Amino acid sequence: MNIFALPETLPEEEVFEQLIPDNGILIERIISTGQASPEGFWFNQDRDEWVVLLQGTAILEWQDGSKKNLTAGDSLFIPARQLHRVERTSNNPPCIWLAVHGKLR
């Protein structure tokens, strides 16, 4: 698998691809094409997440109002239960994320 390879026709929904079996640590590739979290929705994940944006641009927002602008190569750690949402993702180029979920701290 080439981590940067995209489908010929990009779907309207985000694509989540599990890269290895989830045995307590989930590693996935996510392709976003302009999607954002619904207004008022907050992720409240059971596991820590480390994510790197490999391509594109995105904005993440936390419940306290802080925001993080991401460009290709940026990574961040999101502790479990830290409420956050995706405010914006680029569609040209599409965002390609690599995310690792688990007990990371």
C-alpha positions as CSV (number, residue, x, y, z in Angstrom):
1,M,0.0,0.0,0.0
2,N,1.2,3.5,-0.8
3,I,0.1,5.8,2.0
4,F,-0.4,8.7,-0.5
5,A,-2.4,6.7,-3.1
6,L,-5.9,8.0,-3.5
7,P,-9.0,6.4,-5.1
8,E,-9.6,7.5,-8.7
9,T,-12.9,9.0,-7.6
10,L,-12.9,10.6,-4.2
11,P,-16.0,9.6,-2.1
12,E,-18.2,12.3,-0.5
13,E,-17.7,10.6,2.9
14,E,-14.4,10.4,4.8
15,V,-12.5,7.1,4.3
16,F,-11.1,5.2,7.3
17,E,-8.7,2.4,6.5
18,Q,-7.4,0.2,9.3
19,L,-3.8,-0.6,8.5
20,I,-3.2,-3.3,11.0
21,P,-5.5,-5.5,13.2
22,D,-6.7,-3.6,16.3
23,N,-5.2,-5.5,19.2
24,G,-5.3,-2.6,21.6
25,I,-3.6,-0.1,19.2
26,L,-5.4,1.0,16.1
27,I,-3.4,2.5,13.3
28,E,-5.5,3.9,10.5
29,R,-5.3,6.1,7.4
30,I,-8.0,8.7,7.0
31,I,-8.8,10.5,3.8
32,S,-10.8,13.7,4.2
33,T,-12.1,15.8,1.3
34,G,-13.6,18.9,2.9
35,Q,-15.5,17.2,5.7
36,A,-16.0,18.8,9.1
37,S,-17.6,17.7,12.4
38,P,-21.2,18.6,12.6
39,E,-21.9,21.9,14.5
40,G,-22.0,21.2,18.2
41,F,-20.5,17.7,17.9
42,W,-17.4,16.8,20.0
43,F,-15.3,13.7,19.8
44,N,-15.0,12.1,23.2
45,Q,-12.7,9.1,22.5
46,D,-11.9,6.3,25.0
47,R,-8.3,6.1,23.8
48,D,-5.4,8.5,23.3
49,E,-4.7,9.5,19.7
50,W,-1.6,10.6,18.0
51,V,-2.2,12.0,14.5
52,V,-0.1,13.3,11.7
53,L,-1.4,15.2,8.7
54,L,0.5,13.9,5.7
55,Q,-1.2,16.0,3.0
56,G,-3.6,18.9,3.0
57,T,-4.6,21.4,5.6
58,A,-7.1,21.2,8.5
59,I,-8.3,23.0,11.6
60,L,-9.0,21.2,14.9
61,E,-10.9,22.8,17.7
62,W,-11.2,22.0,21.4
63,Q,-14.2,22.6,23.6
64,D,-12.3,25.4,25.4
65,G,-12.3,27.3,22.1
66,S,-8.7,26.8,21.2
67,K,-7.8,25.8,17.7
68,K,-4.9,24.2,15.9
69,N,-4.2,24.9,12.2
70,L,-2.5,21.9,10.6
71,T,-0.4,21.7,7.5
72,A,1.3,18.7,5.9
73,G,3.8,17.2,8.4
74,D,2.1,18.6,11.6
75,S,1.4,16.1,14.3
76,L,-0.3,16.3,17.7
77,F,-1.3,14.2,20.6
78,I,-4.9,14.2,21.8
79,P,-5.4,12.6,25.3
80,A,-8.4,10.3,25.8
81,R,-11.6,12.2,26.8
82,Q,-10.3,15.5,25.5
83,L,-13.3,16.9,23.7
84,H,-12.4,18.1,20.2
85,R,-13.8,18.4,16.7
86,V,-12.7,18.9,13.1
87,E,-13.6,22.4,12.0
88,R,-12.3,22.1,8.5
89,T,-10.4,19.9,6.1
90,S,-9.1,20.7,2.6
91,N,-10.4,19.0,-0.5
92,N,-7.7,20.2,-2.9
93,P,-5.5,18.5,-2.0
94,P,-7.4,16.0,0.1
95,C,-6.2,15.5,3.6
96,I,-4.4,12.3,4.3
97,W,-4.1,11.5,8.0
98,L,-2.2,8.8,9.8
99,A,-3.8,8.2,13.2
100,V,-2.7,5.9,16.1
101,H,-5.2,5.2,18.8
102,G,-4.4,3.4,22.1
103,K,-3.1,3.9,25.6
104,L,-0.2,6.0,24.5
105,R,0.8,7.8,27.8
